[in-house]
């Protein structure tokens, strides 16, 4: 397989490398499975999905989650559910980074990821971009709203 073909399904989403493993348009129920590889310290802002639960399956690394004000840790093989309507975030705690699957339905989260992603130039993490600027935060918030989500707080530190 040529390098261009191998990269065709890789996206850079913020500081993560992403692969859409099952697109929401593939089946009748809108199931989406997205694989993420993220660096140490990566943490999305505290957010809510208004229309879909978000299931995390940890493949590699150690993670710290906050879901509805409750903090928990998870490692390889563990599954965490962030129910729709409940504020949640996580942080990659392992020095080598982490790899995980996110499973959702309806396609809102997948469309959000696709909107904010760019085609990966190589099958590895993008260059770290540092904390988002106020303009990037505003764009992220607007995109979340378009896809039935809402940013309600900062990332974990």
LINMO-V26912 format. One line per field, one symbol per residue. ss: DSSP state (2 for helix, 1 for strand, 0 for the rest). phi: phi as a letter, one per 30 degrees, with the letter a starting at -180 (. if undefined). psi: psi as a letter, one per 30 degrees, with the letter a starting at -180 (. if undefined). A space follows every 10 residues. Layout:
ss->???
phi->???
psi->???
This chain:
ss->0022222001 1110011111 1100000000 0111111100 0000001110 0001111111 0011111001 1111000011 1100000111 1100000111 1111000222 2222221110 0000000000 0002222222 2222220011 1000000
phi->.deddddecc bcchcccbbd dbddddcdci dbbbcccbde idaddebbcd cbdbcccdcb jcbccbbhic cbcbbeidbb ccdeicdaaa bdcdedibba cccbbiiedd dddddccbed dadaedddci dddedddddd dddeddciba dbadddc
psi->kleeeefegk ljjcglkkkj ejkffelfgg kkjkkkkllk fkkllklkjf fkljkkjkek lkkkkjjhfk kllkakflkk kjkkfkklll kjfkegalkl kkkllffeee eeeeegllkk flhlklkkfa kkleeeeeee eeeeefhhlk kgallk.
